[in-house]
C-alpha cells in the first residue's frame, strides 16, 4: 500500500510503499477513503509532541470501509463504513477506563501518534474505537467530526445544561460545537474568549454572536472569573496542544 511516512521531526513526510497491515485480535483492516488534517498532526511532525512511534503514518480523522476482520472483531461487518479518532486504544482495566474516562488512561494509544494512522491506503484499528458513520455525511464531511466535532460535543454533553456558555479558544471545534448548542435551544448567546489576536474577529466571520472578552489571564483564573462575575455556568476549553488536553477538553460547571 502507499503511505505517507513521518521519520524525522521538521522534515516533510515521505511517500512510501509498505506492506498492507494485517488485523490482529479485535482489530479491523480498513480501506481509507478520507483522512482530515488536524493541528495535532502538525504538532507531531514539527516535533512538539515528543514521543511518537517512528517511523509513523500520521492522521487520526479517518473514514473508510472494513475489508477484513481479526479474531474476535465482531462489532461491524465487512463493507461497513466506520470512523477512527485520535484515541485508538486503552487498557480497559484502570480506574479511568472503568469510569468512562478512557482518554485519561496512562497506557492509552493514540492514532497517528503512537499507532499508525490514516495517511495511507489502509490502516488497522481496534474495534472498540471504531464508530459508524451515518450515510448523510460524505467521507470528507465526516472526517473532521472525528476530532473537532467529537471533542467539542463530548465536552458540552459532559458539562450538563447551563444558561450561558463560556468558550476559551477557537478552531474547528467552535463552529461544530456552536451548531450543537443551537440545536439544544440555549437560552443565551455564548461568551467567547479568544486565545490569539486573529481569533478575536473569527466569531463574527463565522456568524456567531456573543460577548467577546480579551484577556491574558491563565485558564483556571479565567474560568473562576467568568463563573463568579459574569454568571457563566459552563466553561469549555477548545484549544490546547498536549495529547491529554487534545483528547479531553475541560468542562467546568458551577
N, C-alpha and C positions, 0 to 999 in steps of 0.2 A: 504494500500500500504506500501511497505518497503521504508524507507528513512534514510539518514544519518543526524543526528541532531547535531548541534553545540549549546552547552548550556553554556559553561564557557571558556573564553579565556585561551589558553595554554593547554587545555585538549583535548584528542582525541575525534573525532566525535563518536556518539553512534548510532548503528543500532536500529531503532525503527519501530514498526507497527503503522501507523497512518491512519485515515480516508482519503479516496481519496477526494481531494478538488472538490468543485462544481464551475463551471464557473459563474461569476457574469455578469452583463450587460457589453457588449462589450468585453468579455473575451472568450478564448478557453480553453478547457481541453485538454492537450497534453500528450500522452504517450511518455515518454523519452526513446530514444534509444542510445543516446550518450551525455555526458557532459564532456567537457575537463576541465583540472585543470589549472587555471591561477595564476600567482604570487599574484594577488589581493586577491584570495581566501585564500592564506596563511597569508596575512596581516590581513584579517578578523579574522581568527581563532587564530592568535597569539595576537590579541588584539591591533594591530597597527592602525586599523580603529575603531574609538571609539564608534560609535553609531549604531551597528547592532540591528535588532529586535531579541529578544531572547524568546524562543528557535528559531533557524533558520535552514533552509535547505539551505546550500551554493550551489554555482555553477551557472555560468552565461554564459556558452558557450554551449547552449543546442540545440540539434537536436531531433525532434520527429514528430509524426503524430497527427493530430487533431482527437479527439474521440467524443467531444461534444461541443456545442455552447451555450453561454449565450445569453440573449436577445440583439438583435441589432448587434450581431457579424456576419457580412456578408462578410468580406474581403476574407475569404478562405472557402473551403468546407471540410466536414468530410472526412478524409482519406488523405488530403493534407499533405505533409511534409514541416515543417517550422523550422526556427531557431530563437532562443531567445537570445538577447545580454544583456550586462550589464545594459544599460538604459532600464528600464522596465515600466516607467510611467512618464508623465509630465502633468502639469496643462492645457496646451493648451491656456492659457489666458494671460500670462505675456509677456513682451516685448521680452524676449528671445525666447519663444515658437513661437510667431508671426513672428519672423525674421529668423526662421530656425535654431536657436541655442538652441533647447530644452534641450540639455545636460547641459546647464547652468541654467536651471530652479531651483529656490530656493526651490521649493517643489517637486523636482524630486524624483522618487522612483527607487532603483537600485536592479536588480535581484541578488539574493544570498547575499544581504546585508540588505536592508530594506524590501525586498519582498522575499518570499521563492523561492529558485532556483531549480536546476536540479539534485541534488544528491538524486534522488527519482525515483520511477517508473512512477509517474505522476506529473504534475505541471499545474498551470493555468497562462495565460499570456494575457495582454492587446493586442487586435488585431492590434493596431497602431504600436506595437513594435515586431511584428512577421514578418519574412521575408521568401519568398520562397527559397527553396534550389534546385539548378539545379541537375538533375539526374546524371550528370557526376561525382559528388562527393559522396563518401560513407559517412555514418553518422560520422565516426571517422575523415575523411578528412575535412568535412565541419565544425565541431565544433570549431577548433581554429580560423577559419576565422571570427567568430562572435565577436572576441575581437581583437586579434593581427592583423588579416587581415583587419577588418573593420576600426580600428583606424588609422593604417598606411596609408591605401589607401585614407581615408577621408582627412587626413592632406595633402597628396600630391595633391589631386584634388583641395582643397581649396587654396593651396599656389599658384596655377597657373603654368605657364610654365617658366622655367629658364634653363640656360645653365649649371650651376653647382649646385649640391645638397649638402648641409651640414647636416650631421646626428649626433645628440647628443644622445648617449645611444644605447644599443643593446638589443636584445631579439628576440622573435619570430617575432615581427613586422618588424625587419630589413630584414629578409630573404624574407618575403612576400612582403614588400614594394619594395625591390630591383627588384624582378620579375616584379612588376608593372612598375617600372621605365624603365626596359629594354624593355618592350612591348611598351612603349611610345617613344622609339628611342631617349633617352637622348644623347646630343652631347658630354658630357664629363663624366668621372667617378666621383663618389661621394667623398666628403671629409668627413672622418669618425672620430668622436670624442668619444673615449671610455670613459665610466664612471668609470669602475673598472679596476684593473690590469689584471684580467683574460680576459676581453673583448678586450685587445689590440691584442691578437692573433686570436680572433674569426673571423674577416672578412676573413682572409686567409684560415682558416679551412673551411669556407663556400664557398670558391672560389670567393670571392669578391675582386676586385682590386680598389685601390684609395689611396689617401693621408691620412695617419693616424696622427692626432695631439694629443699629450699628453699635457694635461692642467689641472690645478686645479682651474681655474677661474670660477666665477659664470656664470650661463647660459646667463643672459642678457648681461653681458660684453663680453662673448664669441661670441654671435651672432653678436654683433656690430663689433668685430674684424674680424670675418670671412667675413662679407659683405664689410667692408672698405678696408682691406688689401689683402684678398685673392680672392676678386671678387666672393664670393659665393652669388648667387642670391636667394637661398631658404635655410632656416634652419628649420629642423623638429626635435622636441624633442620627442624621442621614449623611454623615461624612466620616472618613477615617481610613487609615492605611493598613494597620496590622491585621493579620489573619483573623484573630479573635474578634476584633472590632468589626471587620467587614462581615463576619458571619453572625454577629449579634448586634443589632442596633439597640441603643439604650432607650428604655421607656420608663418614665417616672410618673406616677400618678399620686396626687395629694387629695 
